[in-house]
Amino acid sequence: MRRNLNSSTSESVYKQMLDSIRGGEWPVGSSIPSERTLIDRFGVSRISIREAVSMLRGLGVVDVSHGRRTRVRKIDTKILDRLLPVMLALDGQRTFQQVFDVRIAIESRSAFLAAKFRTEAQLLKIYALAKKFQRLVRTASTSALKTDFEFHLKVAEATDNPLFPILLGAITRLVVFGQTESCKDDPERRRRAVRAHNAIAEAIADRDSERAQAEMEAHLRYSASRMISALEMP
């Protein structure tokens, strides 16, 4: 019973400390109050404070160094990229249809913004990946699926918003198995994907946001329908 109580107390302190960080009371780069001050503030034991700080460290929001005060650190894209898949996995099982619903929303908007904000260097990379994917599909290479993902991620990176590739990466990792299985004996899907990639790249090149969004949505809806049908087959 005491162990559960300590765990509950630590979690409560952790949430309050996280609120202090989110609310700006403890800004990025600043030191959080001393252990003695935190004990007095929250009215808990030293163990509860240390457990709460450990939880914050595990989340990646504080930096704990020996001999130095604990500081609030900036949440960078690498931390979010690690946390999102875990958060999604722990929140319960997701069907492929649910995952694709979210992916369509993310990628359609990504294509729209990529057409507005892409650089010439990003456009060249998108074209190069579209051509590479076409070549790999023709030769039935097992590397085609990886290049397919790279194409979509490059479009997301061209949005000039780092959250799009992070979110896409987290979602994509949840459907890798299903897509791999459904593509094994589906050459028509791969050929249509080649045409879709080329159409998306052309719309982005023309800075036609509406067309880029429509092409991406049509591409993903077709892929989703084929994949779900393949997985439902006995």
C-alpha positions in Angstrom: 0.0 0.0 0.0 2.8 2.4 0.9 4.5 1.7 -2.5 1.3 2.6 -4.4 0.9 5.8 -2.3 4.5 6.8 -3.1 4.0 6.2 -6.8 0.7 8.2 -6.7 2.4 11.1 -4.8 5.4 11.1 -7.2 3.1 11.3 -10.2 1.1 14.1 -8.7 4.3 16.1 -8.1 5.6 15.3 -11.6 2.4 16.7 -13.1 2.6 19.9 -11.1 6.2 20.4 -12.0 5.4 19.8 -15.6 2.7 22.4 -15.4 5.3 24.9 -14.0 7.5 24.2 -17.0 4.6 24.5 -19.5 3.3 27.6 -17.8 6.6 29.4 -18.1 7.3 29.6 -14.4 10.5 27.5 -15.1 11.5 28.6 -18.6 13.8 26.7 -20.9 17.5 27.0 -19.7 16.6 27.9 -16.2 17.3 25.8 -13.1 14.4 24.3 -11.2 14.2 25.0 -7.5 16.5 23.0 -5.1 15.4 19.7 -3.7 14.8 21.2 -0.3 12.6 24.0 -1.8 10.6 21.4 -3.8 10.0 19.3 -0.6 8.7 22.4 1.2 6.6 23.5 -1.7 4.8 20.2 -2.4 4.9 18.8 1.2 6.3 15.5 0.1 9.3 13.3 0.8 12.7 13.5 -0.8 12.0 10.1 -2.5 8.8 11.5 -4.2 10.7 14.6 -5.4 13.5 12.5 -6.9 11.1 10.1 -8.6 9.2 13.1 -10.1 12.5 14.6 -11.4 13.4 11.2 -12.8 10.1 11.1 -14.6 10.8 14.5 -16.1 14.2 13.4 -17.1 12.8 10.3 -18.8 10.4 12.6 -20.7 13.4 14.6 -21.9 12.3 18.0 -20.5 15.0 18.4 -17.8 18.8 17.8 -17.8 20.2 16.3 -14.6 24.0 16.6 -14.2 26.0 15.6 -11.3 27.2 18.5 -9.3 25.0 20.9 -11.1 21.4 22.1 -10.7 18.7 20.4 -12.8 17.8 22.6 -15.8 14.8 22.8 -18.1 15.8 21.7 -21.6 14.3 22.5 -24.9 12.2 19.7 -26.5 13.7 19.1 -29.9 12.3 17.1 -32.8 14.3 14.0 -31.9 12.7 13.8 -28.5 9.2 14.1 -30.0 10.1 11.5 -32.7 10.9 9.0 -29.9 7.9 9.8 -27.8 5.1 9.8 -30.3 5.3 6.2 -31.3 5.3 5.2 -27.7 2.4 7.4 -26.9 0.4 6.0 -29.8 1.2 2.4 -28.9 0.3 2.8 -25.2 -3.0 4.5 -26.0 -4.5 1.2 -27.3 -4.6 -0.8 -30.4 -5.2 1.1 -33.7 -6.8 -0.4 -36.8 -5.1 0.3 -40.1 -8.1 2.3 -41.2 -7.8 4.6 -38.2 -4.1 5.1 -38.9 -4.7 5.8 -42.5 -7.4 8.4 -41.6 -4.8 10.3 -39.6 -2.1 9.8 -42.3 -4.4 11.1 -45.0 -5.1 14.3 -43.0 -1.4 14.8 -42.3 -0.1 14.1 -45.8 -2.8 16.0 -47.7 -1.9 19.1 -45.8 1.8 18.4 -46.1 1.5 18.3 -49.9 -0.5 21.5 -49.9 2.2 23.3 -47.8 5.1 21.7 -49.7 3.8 23.3 -52.9 3.8 26.7 -51.2 7.1 26.5 -49.3 9.4 24.0 -50.9 12.9 25.1 -51.9 14.5 24.2 -55.2 16.8 21.8 -53.4 13.9 20.1 -51.8 12.0 19.9 -55.1 15.0 18.2 -56.8 15.2 15.6 -54.0 11.4 14.9 -54.3 11.8 14.4 -58.1 14.9 12.2 -57.5 13.0 10.0 -55.1 10.1 9.7 -57.5 12.4 8.6 -60.3 14.2 6.2 -58.0 11.0 4.7 -56.8 9.9 4.2 -60.5 13.2 2.4 -61.3 12.9 0.2 -58.3 9.3 -0.8 -59.1 10.3 -1.8 -62.6 13.0 -4.1 -61.3 10.7 -5.4 -58.5 13.4 -4.4 -55.9 12.7 -4.9 -52.3 14.0 -1.4 -51.6 11.0 0.2 -53.3 9.0 0.4 -50.1 11.7 2.2 -48.3 12.1 4.7 -51.1 8.3 5.2 -51.1 8.5 6.3 -47.4 11.4 8.5 -48.2 9.4 10.3 -50.9 6.5 11.0 -48.5 8.9 12.2 -45.7 10.7 14.5 -48.1 7.3 16.1 -49.1 6.6 16.5 -45.4 10.0 18.1 -44.8 9.3 20.6 -47.5 6.4 22.1 -45.5 8.8 24.2 -43.5 7.1 22.8 -40.4 9.2 20.2 -38.5 6.1 18.6 -36.9 4.8 17.2 -40.2 7.7 14.7 -40.7 7.7 13.8 -37.0 4.0 13.0 -37.1 4.2 11.2 -40.4 7.2 9.1 -39.2 5.3 8.1 -36.1 2.2 7.1 -38.1 4.1 5.4 -40.8 5.9 3.0 -38.4 2.6 1.7 -37.3 1.6 0.6 -40.9 4.9 -0.7 -42.2 4.0 -4.4 -41.7 0.6 -4.0 -43.3 1.9 -2.2 -46.3 4.7 -4.7 -46.8 2.3 -7.6 -46.7 -0.3 -6.0 -49.0 2.3 -5.0 -51.7 3.8 -8.4 -52.1 1.6 -9.5 -55.0 0.1 -6.2 -56.1 2.0 -4.9 -59.1 -0.9 -2.7 -60.1 -0.8 -0.8 -56.8 3.0 -0.2 -57.3 2.5 1.1 -60.8 -0.3 3.4 -59.6 2.0 4.6 -56.8 4.6 5.6 -59.4 2.1 7.6 -61.4 0.8 9.2 -58.2 4.3 10.2 -57.0 5.1 11.8 -60.4 1.8 13.8 -60.3 2.4 15.0 -56.7 5.9 16.1 -57.6 4.7 18.0 -60.6 2.0 19.8 -58.6 4.6 20.8 -56.0 6.9 21.9 -58.8 4.1 24.1 -60.2 3.4 25.4 -56.7 -0.2 24.3 -57.2 -1.2 23.6 -53.6 -4.8 22.5 -54.3 -3.7 20.0 -57.0 -0.9 18.7 -54.8 -3.3 18.1 -51.9 -5.9 16.4 -54.2 -3.2 14.2 -55.8 -1.8 13.1 -52.4 -5.3 12.4 -51.0 -6.3 10.3 -54.0 -3.0 8.4 -53.8 -3.4 7.5 -50.1 -7.1 6.7 -50.3 -6.4 4.2 -53.1 -3.4 2.7 -51.2 -5.5 2.4 -48.1 -8.4 0.6 -49.8 -6.0 -1.9 -51.5 -4.1 -2.5 -48.3 -7.2 -3.0 -46.1 -8.7 -5.3 -48.7 -5.5 -7.4 -48.8 -5.4 -7.7 -45.0 -9.0 -8.8 -44.7 -8.6 -11.6 -47.2 -8.5 -15.1 -45.6 
